[in-house]
Amino acid sequence: MTVLITIVHVMTCFLIVGAVLLQSGKGAETGVMIGGSSQSMFGARGASSFLAKVTVVLATLFMVTSLSLSLIRQSPVGPSLLLNSPLKSLPAASPPKPKAP
């Protein structure tokens, strides 16, 4: 289950990057436009574009997969990488011994 969620998470990351890079900025045409009203340059945008809606859906999916992966990782029932960690076999650090005066 963790592998499936991780695959969906990574694919969502790439799709979000692509969707954001394909969008044009709100003031992208401001440098080209010399004349015109301020309403057309800096006014409210109309309906959201398709890419903006896709970005919102992908961001929501990214947050859900991030949260689920973190909850699976914290769960005592879920898989843990620390069970077979080489760091677990290291001896515990002992406190420093005081030096004799």
N, CA, C and O atoms as a MOPAC input file, in Angstrom:
PM7 MOZYME 1SCF
protein

 N      0.82400 1    -1.19000 1     0.00000 1
 C      0.00000 1     0.00000 1     0.00000 1
 C      0.87300 1     1.26000 1     0.00000 1
 O      0.57400 1     2.23900 1    -0.68400 1
 N      1.94400 1     1.21400 1     0.77200 1
 C      2.84300 1     2.36100 1     0.84300 1
 C      3.50900 1     2.62400 1    -0.50700 1
 O      3.70200 1     3.77600 1    -0.89500 1
 N      3.85100 1     1.56900 1    -1.20700 1
 C      4.49900 1     1.72400 1    -2.50900 1
 C      3.53000 1     2.36700 1    -3.49600 1
 O      3.92800 1     3.23700 1    -4.27100 1
 N      2.27700 1     1.95500 1    -3.47700 1
 C      1.28000 1     2.52800 1    -4.37800 1
 C      1.06700 1     4.01300 1    -4.09000 1
 O      1.00200 1     4.82400 1    -5.01300 1
 N      0.96200 1     4.36200 1    -2.82200 1
 C      0.76800 1     5.77000 1    -2.45000 1
 C      2.00100 1     6.58600 1    -2.83100 1
 O      1.87200 1     7.72700 1    -3.27400 1
 N      3.18600 1     6.01700 1    -2.66400 1
 C      4.41700 1     6.71900 1    -3.03400 1
 C      4.48700 1     6.95300 1    -4.53800 1
 O      4.90700 1     8.02200 1    -4.98000 1
 N      4.08300 1     5.96800 1    -5.32300 1
 C      4.07600 1     6.12800 1    -6.78000 1
 C      3.09900 1     7.22000 1    -7.18800 1
 O      3.42700 1     8.05600 1    -8.03000 1
 N      1.90100 1     7.22600 1    -6.60300 1
 C      0.91500 1     8.26800 1    -6.89400 1
 C      1.45500 1     9.63100 1    -6.47000 1
 O      1.25400 1    10.62500 1    -7.16800 1
 N      2.13600 1     9.67900 1    -5.33400 1
 C      2.70300 1    10.92400 1    -4.81400 1
 C      3.75500 1    11.49700 1    -5.77300 1
 O      3.73800 1    12.69100 1    -6.07000 1
 N      4.65000 1    10.66500 1    -6.24600 1
 C      5.71000 1    11.12700 1    -7.14700 1
 C      5.12900 1    11.55800 1    -8.49200 1
 O      5.54100 1    12.57400 1    -9.05200 1
 N      4.17900 1    10.79200 1    -9.00700 1
 C      3.54100 1    11.17300 1   -10.27400 1
 C      2.79900 1    12.49800 1   -10.12400 1
 O      2.80800 1    13.32300 1   -11.03800 1
 N      2.16100 1    12.70300 1    -8.98300 1
 C      1.46300 1    13.96300 1    -8.73000 1
 C      2.45100 1    15.12100 1    -8.68700 1
 O      2.15000 1    16.20900 1    -9.17800 1
 N      3.61600 1    14.90000 1    -8.11000 1
 C      4.64900 1    15.94500 1    -8.07800 1
 C      5.02200 1    16.38900 1    -9.48800 1
 O      5.07300 1    17.58600 1    -9.77000 1
 N      5.28000 1    15.43600 1   -10.36700 1
 C      5.66000 1    15.77200 1   -11.73400 1
 C      4.51700 1    16.46800 1   -12.47300 1
 O      4.75500 1    17.40900 1   -13.23100 1
 N      3.28600 1    16.01600 1   -12.26100 1
 C      2.14500 1    16.63400 1   -12.93100 1
 C      1.90200 1    18.05800 1   -12.44500 1
 O      1.53200 1    18.92900 1   -13.23300 1
 N      2.10800 1    18.30100 1   -11.14500 1
 C      1.94300 1    19.66100 1   -10.62300 1
 C      2.97800 1    20.59800 1   -11.25100 1
 O      2.65000 1    21.71100 1   -11.66100 1
 N      4.21700 1    20.14100 1   -11.32100 1
 C      5.27500 1    20.96200 1   -11.92200 1
 C      4.91900 1    21.28600 1   -13.37100 1
 O      5.05500 1    22.43200 1   -13.80100 1
 N      4.46900 1    20.29600 1   -14.11800 1
 C      4.08500 1    20.52000 1   -15.50400 1
 C      2.91600 1    21.47000 1   -15.64600 1
 O      2.92900 1    22.34700 1   -16.51000 1
 N      1.88600 1    21.30500 1   -14.79300 1
 C      0.70600 1    22.16800 1   -14.87300 1
 C      1.05400 1    23.61300 1   -14.52400 1
 O      0.54600 1    24.54500 1   -15.14800 1
 N      1.91000 1    23.79700 1   -13.53600 1
 C      2.28700 1    25.15700 1   -13.13900 1
 C      3.14300 1    25.81500 1   -14.22200 1
 O      2.97800 1    27.00100 1   -14.50700 1
 N      4.04300 1    25.06300 1   -14.81700 1
 C      4.90400 1    25.64000 1   -15.85200 1
 C      4.13600 1    25.97200 1   -17.13400 1
 O      4.53200 1    26.87500 1   -17.87100 1
 N      3.05600 1    25.26200 1   -17.40600 1
 C      2.27000 1    25.53900 1   -18.60600 1
 C      1.37800 1    26.77100 1   -18.46900 1
 O      0.95300 1    27.33900 1   -19.47600 1
 N      1.09200 1    27.18800 1   -17.24500 1
 C      0.21600 1    28.33400 1   -17.03400 1
 C      0.97400 1    29.62500 1   -17.30400 1
 O      2.18300 1    29.71400 1   -17.09000 1
 N      0.24300 1    30.61100 1   -17.77400 1
 C      0.85800 1    31.92400 1   -17.93900 1
 C      0.53000 1    32.75200 1   -16.70900 1
 O     -0.52000 1    32.57900 1   -16.09100 1
 N      1.42900 1    33.64500 1   -16.36300 1
 C      1.22000 1    34.47600 1   -15.19100 1
 C      0.11800 1    35.48900 1   -15.40700 1
 O     -0.28400 1    35.75700 1   -16.53900 1
 N     -0.36900 1    36.05300 1   -14.31000 1
 C     -1.46100 1    37.02100 1   -14.39800 1
 C     -1.00800 1    38.28400 1   -15.12800 1
 O     -1.79100 1    38.86600 1   -15.87800 1
 N      0.20700 1    38.71100 1   -14.93300 1
 C      0.69700 1    39.91400 1   -15.57800 1
 C      1.64100 1    39.61300 1   -16.71700 1
 O      2.52000 1    40.42200 1   -17.01200 1
 N      1.48800 1    38.48200 1   -17.36400 1
 C      2.42100 1    38.07100 1   -18.40700 1
 C      2.38800 1    39.01600 1   -19.60300 1
 O      3.42400 1    39.25700 1   -20.22300 1
 N      1.23300 1    39.54800 1   -19.93300 1
 C      1.14700 1    40.42800 1   -21.09000 1
 C      1.28900 1    41.89200 1   -20.71500 1
 O      1.12400 1    42.75100 1   -21.58200 1
 N      1.58300 1    42.21100 1   -19.48300 1
 C      1.68500 1    43.59800 1   -19.04200 1
 C      2.84500 1    44.30800 1   -19.71600 1
 O      2.71700 1    45.48000 1   -20.07000 1
 N      3.96700 1    43.63900 1   -19.90400 1
 C      5.11700 1    44.27200 1   -20.53400 1
 C      4.88400 1    44.56600 1   -22.00000 1
 O      5.46700 1    45.50600 1   -22.54100 1
 N      4.05100 1    43.78900 1   -22.64900 1
 C      3.78500 1    43.98400 1   -24.06800 1
 C      2.78000 1    45.10400 1   -24.27800 1
 O      2.86800 1    45.85200 1   -25.25200 1
 N      1.84600 1    45.21500 1   -23.38500 1
 C      0.78100 1    46.20200 1   -23.53500 1
 C      1.26300 1    47.57200 1   -23.06800 1
 O      1.69600 1    47.72300 1   -21.92500 1
 N      1.19200 1    48.54700 1   -23.92900 1
 C      1.55000 1    49.90000 1   -23.54800 1
 C      0.29000 1    50.67500 1   -23.19100 1
 O      0.23100 1    51.35500 1   -22.16700 1
 N     -0.69100 1    50.56600 1   -24.03200 1
 C     -1.94600 1    51.27100 1   -23.78100 1
 C     -2.96300 1    50.34000 1   -23.15100 1
 O     -2.63300 1    49.24600 1   -22.69300 1
 N     -4.19100 1    50.79100 1   -23.13700 1
 C     -5.25500 1    49.96700 1   -22.59400 1
 C     -5.64900 1    50.42200 1   -21.21300 1
 O     -4.95200 1    51.21500 1   -20.58000 1
 N     -6.74400 1    49.92800 1   -20.76500 1
 C     -7.23400 1    50.33900 1   -19.44800 1
 C     -6.58500 1    49.50100 1   -18.36100 1
 O     -6.09000 1    48.40400 1   -18.61800 1
 N     -6.59300 1    50.02100 1   -17.16500 1
 C     -6.01400 1    49.27900 1   -16.04600 1
 C     -6.87600 1    48.07100 1   -15.70300 1
 O     -6.41000 1    47.11800 1   -15.07800 1
 N     -8.12700 1    48.12300 1   -16.11500 1
 C     -9.01800 1    47.00100 1   -15.84200 1
 C     -8.57400 1    45.76000 1   -16.61200 1
 O     -8.68600 1    44.63900 1   -16.11700 1
 N     -8.06500 1    45.97200 1   -17.83600 1
 C     -7.64000 1    44.81300 1   -18.62700 1
 C     -6.28500 1    44.28500 1   -18.15900 1
 O     -6.00000 1    43.09600 1   -18.29700 1
 N     -5.44700 1    45.16900 1   -17.60500 1
 C     -4.12500 1    44.71200 1   -17.18000 1
 C     -4.15100 1    44.09600 1   -15.78600 1
 O     -3.61800 1    43.00600 1   -15.57800 1
 N     -4.75900 1    44.77700 1   -14.84600 1
 C     -4.67100 1    44.31100 1   -13.46100 1
 C     -6.02000 1    43.97800 1   -12.86400 1
 O     -6.11900 1    43.77500 1   -11.65400 1
 N     -7.04700 1    43.91800 1   -13.66200 1
 C     -8.38300 1    43.66000 1   -13.15200 1
 C     -8.56800 1    42.20800 1   -12.75800 1
 O     -7.65900 1    41.38800 1   -12.88200 1
 N     -9.75600 1    41.91400 1   -12.28600 1
 C    -10.05700 1    40.55200 1   -11.85800 1
 C    -10.08200 1    39.62700 1   -13.06200 1
 O    -10.53900 1    40.00200 1   -14.14200 1
 N     -9.59800 1    38.44600 1   -12.86600 1
 C     -9.62500 1    37.45800 1   -13.94000 1
 C    -11.01700 1    36.87500 1   -14.01900 1
 O    -11.77300 1    36.88700 1   -13.04800 1
 N    -11.33500 1    36.37600 1   -15.16800 1
 C    -12.63900 1    35.75100 1   -15.37400 1
 C    -12.65800 1    34.36900 1   -14.72200 1
 O    -12.08400 1    34.16000 1   -13.65300 1
 N    -13.31600 1    33.45300 1   -15.37700 1
 C    -13.39200 1    32.09000 1   -14.85700 1
 C    -12.00700 1    31.45100 1   -14.86800 1
 O    -11.15700 1    31.78400 1   -15.69400 1
 N    -11.80300 1    30.54300 1   -13.95100 1
 C    -10.51100 1    29.86100 1   -13.88000 1
 C    -10.28700 1    29.02700 1   -15.13100 1
 O    -11.22400 1    28.45600 1   -15.69200 1
 N     -9.05000 1    28.96600 1   -15.55300 1
 C     -8.73000 1    28.16000 1   -16.72100 1
 C     -8.70100 1    26.68300 1   -16.33500 1
 O     -8.72400 1    26.32100 1   -15.15800 1
 N     -8.65200 1    25.86000 1   -17.35100 1
 C     -8.61400 1    24.41600 1   -17.13000 1
 C     -7.36700 1    24.02500 1   -16.34000 1
 O     -7.43500 1    23.19100 1   -15.43700 1
 N     -6.23000 1    24.62800 1   -16.68000 1
 C     -4.98400 1    24.28600 1   -15.98700 1
 C     -5.01200 1    24.70800 1   -14.52400 1
 O     -4.41300 1    24.04200 1   -13.67900 1
 N     -5.69800 1    25.80500 1   -14.21300 1
 C     -5.80800 1    26.23200 1   -12.81600 1
 C     -6.62100 1    25.22400 1   -12.01300 1
 O     -6.28600 1    24.91900 1   -10.86900 1
 N     -7.68100 1    24.71300 1   -12.61200 1
 C     -8.50000 1    23.70400 1   -11.92000 1
 C     -7.73800 1    22.39500 1   -11.74500 1
 O     -7.83800 1    21.74000 1   -10.70800 1
 N     -6.97300 1    22.02200 1   -12.77500 1
 C     -6.16200 1    20.80600 1   -12.67700 1
 C     -5.11000 1    20.96500 1   -11.58100 1
 O     -4.83300 1    20.02000 1   -10.84100 1
 N     -4.52700 1    22.15200 1   -11.47900 1
 C     -3.51600 1    22.40500 1   -10.45300 1
 C     -4.11200 1    22.27600 1    -9.05800 1
 O     -3.47100 1    21.72400 1    -8.16400 1
 N     -5.31300 1    22.77000 1    -8.86200 1
 C     -5.96800 1    22.67100 1    -7.55000 1
 C     -6.24100 1    21.21000 1    -7.20400 1
 O     -6.02300 1    20.79100 1    -6.06700 1
 N     -6.71400 1    20.43800 1    -8.17000 1
 C     -6.98900 1    19.01900 1    -7.92200 1
 C     -5.69200 1    18.27200 1    -7.61200 1
 O     -5.65000 1    17.45200 1    -6.69400 1
 N     -4.64300 1    18.55000 1    -8.37000 1
 C     -3.36300 1    17.87900 1    -8.13300 1
 C     -2.75200 1    18.27600 1    -6.79600 1
 O     -2.15700 1    17.44500 1    -6.11000 1
 N     -2.89900 1    19.55200 1    -6.42200 1
 C     -2.37100 1    19.99000 1    -5.12500 1
 C     -3.11400 1    19.30900 1    -3.98400 1
 O     -2.51000 1    18.93700 1    -2.97900 1
 N     -4.42300 1    19.14700 1    -4.13900 1
 C     -5.20200 1    18.45400 1    -3.10800 1
 C     -4.76900 1    16.99400 1    -3.01100 1
 O     -4.60400 1    16.46600 1    -1.91100 1
 N     -4.58600 1    16.34500 1    -4.15400 1
 C     -4.12400 1    14.95600 1    -4.15700 1
 C     -2.73300 1    14.84500 1    -3.54300 1
 O     -2.44800 1    13.88800 1    -2.82300 1
 N     -1.86100 1    15.82100 1    -3.82300 1
 C     -0.52500 1    15.82700 1    -3.24200 1
 C     -0.58700 1    15.93100 1    -1.71600 1
 O      0.13700 1    15.22600 1    -1.01300 1
 N     -1.45000 1    16.80700 1    -1.21200 1
 C     -1.57100 1    16.95300 1     0.24600 1
 C     -2.13000 1    15.68700 1     0.88700 1
 O     -1.69100 1    15.29000 1     1.96600 1
 N     -3.09900 1    15.05300 1     0.22400 1
 C     -3.68500 1    13.82300 1     0.77700 1
 C     -2.65500 1    12.69900 1     0.80800 1
 O     -2.56100 1    11.96900 1     1.79500 1
 N     -1.88500 1    12.55800 1    -0.26800 1
 C     -0.87000 1    11.49800 1    -0.26600 1
 C      0.24800 1    11.79500 1     0.72600 1
 O      0.77900 1    10.87700 1     1.35000 1
 N      0.61100 1    13.06000 1     0.87800 1
 C      1.62900 1    13.41700 1     1.87600 1
 C      1.15800 1    13.07800 1     3.27500 1
 O      1.90100 1    12.49600 1     4.06600 1
 N     -0.07100 1    13.44000 1     3.57800 1
 C     -0.62500 1    13.16300 1     4.90000 1
 C     -0.74600 1    11.67000 1     5.14300 1
 O     -0.42400 1    11.19000 1     6.23100 1
 N     -1.20600 1    10.93000 1     4.14300 1
 C     -1.36100 1     9.48700 1     4.33700 1
 C     -0.01500 1     8.79700 1     4.49300 1
 O      0.11000 1     7.86900 1     5.29200 1
 N      0.99300 1     9.23100 1     3.74500 1
 C      2.32100 1     8.63600 1     3.91900 1
 C      2.90100 1     8.92400 1     5.29500 1
 O      3.54400 1     8.06200 1     5.89500 1
 N      2.67700 1    10.12600 1     5.79400 1
 C      3.19500 1    10.44400 1     7.12700 1
 C      2.43600 1     9.67800 1     8.20900 1
 O      3.02900 1     9.26800 1     9.20700 1
 N      1.14300 1     9.48500 1     8.02400 1
 C      0.38600 1     8.72300 1     9.01500 1
 C      0.76000 1     7.24600 1     8.99200 1
 O      0.83300 1     6.60300 1    10.03900 1
 N      0.99500 1     6.71100 1     7.80100 1
 C      1.42200 1     5.31100 1     7.71200 1
 C      2.78500 1     5.13800 1     8.37300 1
 O      3.03400 1     4.14300 1     9.05300 1
 N      3.65800 1     6.11200 1     8.16700 1
 C      5.01000 1     6.04400 1     8.73300 1
 C      4.98600 1     6.10700 1    10.25800 1
 O      5.79000 1     5.44300 1    10.91100 1
 N      4.07700 1     6.89400 1    10.83700 1
 C      4.00900 1     7.03900 1    12.29400 1
 C      3.25700 1     5.90300 1    12.95700 1
 O      3.42300 1     5.66700 1    14.15400 1
 N      2.45200 1     5.21200 1    12.21800 1
 C      1.62700 1     4.15000 1    12.77900 1
 C      2.49500 1     2.99000 1    13.25400 1
 O      3.41800 1     2.58800 1    12.54500 1
 N      2.21700 1     2.43800 1    14.45000 1
 C      3.00700 1     1.29600 1    14.91700 1
 C      2.74100 1     0.04200 1    14.08900 1
 O      3.56600 1    -0.87200 1    14.08100 1
 N      1.61300 1    -0.02000 1    13.39700 1
 C      1.26800 1    -1.17500 1    12.57900 1
 C      1.93200 1    -1.06800 1    11.21100 1
 O      2.23900 1    -2.08300 1    10.58700 1
 N      2.15300 1     0.16300 1    10.74400 1
 C      2.71100 1     0.40100 1     9.41500 1
 C      4.16900 1     0.00500 1     9.32300 1
 O      4.81200 1    -0.25400 1    10.34100 1
 N      4.69500 1    -0.04300 1     8.11100 1
 C      6.09000 1    -0.42600 1     7.93300 1
 C      7.03200 1     0.62000 1     8.50500 1
 O      6.75900 1     1.81900 1     8.46200 1
 N      8.11900 1     0.14900 1     9.02800 1
 C      9.09800 1     1.06100 1     9.59800 1
 C     10.47700 1     0.70200 1     9.06800 1
 O     10.87200 1    -0.46400 1     9.07600 1
 N     11.19600 1     1.70000 1     8.61500 1
 C     12.53600 1     1.45800 1     8.10500 1
 C     13.54000 1     1.27800 1     9.23300 1
 O     14.64300 1     0.78200 1     9.00200 1
 N     13.18100 1     1.66800 1    10.43800 1
 C     14.11700 1     1.57700 1    11.55300 1
 C     14.21000 1     0.17400 1    12.13600 1
 O     15.08200 1    -0.08900 1    12.96400 1
 N     13.32800 1    -0.73200 1    11.72000 1
 C     13.37900 1    -2.08400 1    12.26500 1
 C     14.66700 1    -2.79800 1    11.86300 1
 O     15.24100 1    -3.53600 1    12.66500 1
 N     15.11700 1    -2.59000 1    10.65100 1
 C     16.31800 1    -3.25900 1    10.16000 1
 C     17.45400 1    -2.28100 1     9.93200 1
 O     18.33900 1    -2.53000 1     9.11400 1
 N     17.43400 1    -1.18300 1    10.64300 1
 C     18.43000 1    -0.15400 1    10.43500 1
 C     19.77500 1    -0.55500 1    11.03300 1
 O     19.82000 1    -1.12200 1    12.12500 1
 N     20.86600 1    -0.26800 1    10.33400 1
 C     22.18400 1    -0.56600 1    10.91100 1
 C     22.49400 1     0.32200 1    12.11700 1
 O     23.33300 1    -0.02900 1    12.94600 1
 N     21.82600 1     1.46100 1    12.21400 1
 C     22.06200 1     2.33700 1    13.35800 1
 C     21.52900 1     1.73800 1    14.65000 1
 O     21.98600 1     2.09400 1    15.73600 1
 N     20.56000 1     0.82600 1    14.53600 1
 C     19.98100 1     0.21600 1    15.73200 1
 C     20.98200 1    -0.71100 1    16.41700 1
 O     20.88700 1    -0.91700 1    17.62700 1
 N     21.93500 1    -1.27300 1    15.68200 1
 C     22.89700 1    -2.19800 1    16.26500 1
 C     24.08100 1    -1.49000 1    16.92400 1
 O     24.89100 1    -2.13600 1    17.58900 1
 N     24.19200 1    -0.16300 1    16.74600 1
 C     25.28000 1     0.57100 1    17.37800 1
 C     25.05400 1     0.66400 1    18.88000 1
 O     23.91200 1     0.77700 1    19.32500 1
 N     26.13700 1     0.61900 1    19.67900 1
 C     25.95700 1     0.74000 1    21.12200 1
 C     25.51500 1     2.16600 1    21.49500 1
 O     25.85700 1     3.14100 1    20.82600 1
 N     24.76500 1     2.24500 1    22.55600 1
 C     24.29600 1     3.54500 1    23.00800 1
 C     25.48600 1     4.36600 1    23.53400 1
 O     26.42400 1     3.82800 1    24.12100 1
 N     25.41800 1     5.63600 1    23.31100 1
 C     26.50600 1     6.51500 1    23.77300 1
 C     26.42500 1     6.63400 1    25.29600 1
 O     25.36300 1     6.88800 1    25.86400 1
 N     27.57200 1     6.44500 1    25.93300 1
 C     27.60100 1     6.57800 1    27.39800 1
 C     27.97100 1     8.01800 1    27.74500 1
 O     28.69900 1     8.67700 1    27.00300 1
 N     27.46500 1     8.49800 1    28.87400 1
 C     27.80100 1     9.87500 1    29.25400 1
 C     29.29600 1     9.99600 1    29.56900 1
 O     29.91400 1     9.03600 1    30.02900 1
 N     29.86900 1    11.16400 1    29.32400 1
 C     31.30800 1    11.33400 1    29.56800 1
 C     31.62900 1    11.19200 1    31.06200 1
 O     30.87600 1    11.64400 1    31.92500 1
 N     32.76100 1    10.55600 1    31.33500 1
 C     33.16200 1    10.35500 1    32.73100 1
 C     33.88100 1    11.59800 1    33.22000 1
 O     34.67100 1    12.18500 1    32.48100 1
 N     33.61900 1    12.00900 1    34.45300 1
 C     34.30200 1    13.20200 1    34.96600 1
 C     35.79900 1    12.89600 1    35.18600 1
 O     36.17700 1    11.79600 1    35.59000 1
 N     36.61400 1    13.89100 1    34.91100 1
 C     38.05600 1    13.73300 1    35.09300 1
 C     38.42400 1    13.95000 1    36.56500 1
 O     37.80900 1    14.74200 1    37.27800 1
 N     39.43300 1    13.22700 1    36.97500 1
 C     39.88700 1    13.37700 1    38.34900 1
 C     40.67100 1    14.67700 1    38.49700 1
 O     41.46100 1    15.02400 1    37.61900 1
 N     40.46200 1    15.39800 1    39.59700 1
 C     41.18900 1    16.67900 1    39.77100 1
 C     42.65100 1    16.48300 1    40.02800 1
 O     43.38500 1    17.45800 1    40.19300 1

